[in-house]
Amino acid sequence: FGLSTVPVKYYVYTRANPSKGTKIVATTKSVDASNFDASKPTYFVIHGWTQSYTSGMNKDIRAAALRRFDCNVIVVDWARARSVDYATSVIAVPKVGAKVAEMIDFLNKNYKMSFETLTVAGHSLGAHVAGYAGKNVKNGKIGTIIGMDPALPLFNYDKPKKRLAETDGVYVESIQTNGGLLGFLKPIGKGAFYPNGGEEQPGCPLDVTGACSHGRSTTYYAEALELNDFSSIQCPDYKQAVADSCGAKFSTSRMGAVYNVDKVSGVFYVPVYKNYPFGVLNDA
C-alpha cells in the first residue's frame, strides 16, 4: 500500500471549540484557520479497530483533557481501522503511524509544537499506531505515549519493532485491561499498569469476547486525566500484578498521571471499582 491508500484525518479541539472539531491538513493555511495553539500541551488521540473520530473513547478523553488542561486535542481518524477484516486493519498500522509522525513533525517545524508536552494516546490497534508514530518522528522524541490495552491479535511480544514498545517515546505507559485475550498480558510500557490484575475488569459480567474489559482502558484513562485518582501498588514483576500478590503498600505513582514521564518505571497493580468513579485513591 502507498501512503495515499491509507487516509488519515485530523480534528482539532480546544477550549474554544470543545465539542466540534476543526479538520486540519498539513498546511499552515489549514492550521492557522483552527484554534491550535502550539504554546499549549497537545494530545493526539488514536482510535482502534472498527472505531472512528466520533467514537465514545474520543469524546471521553477529549472532554476530560480539556476540562483539566488548557490544551490542544487532535483526534485522529484512520479509515482503514473500519475494514471488516481485522487483519487488513493491522496491515495499515505502520503506514498510519508514519502519517501521524509526519503531522507531528509538521506542527513542530512550522509552529514549534513541543515534543516534551506532547502526548500520543492510542487504544488497541491505535496504541500500535502511536508506537509507529513514535518510531517515525524525525524532529524529536514524543514526550509521552499512552497505550490503552495495546492489541494482541496478530502482534508479537518478541518483535518490539512491530508493536508499541517502551522505547517509542521518552515515556511510554500501558494501561492493560484485557491481557491474554484482546490485549497483551506481558508489560508493554516503561510504566505498565494492570487494573484489577490486567485480565478482566469488574463490572464487565460475562465478558466472553473481552470487549468490555478491553474498552475499560479508555474509560480509565479519561478518568485519570480529569481526576488523577488511580493509586497503584508497585510489583516485582507482571505475574505478581496479574495475581494481585504485590502487597498493600501504595506507591507514589498514579495510572495515567501527567507527571509520570519524569519518574515512573516498572509494573503496577491498580485496584478499581466496578462503577464510576473507577479509581481507588489511596495516597502513599
Summary of the structure (lengths in Angstrom):
residues: 284
radius of gyration: 17.5
end to end distance: 50.1
largest distance: 55.2
contacts: 1049
relative contact order: 0.12
helix: 33%
strand: 22%
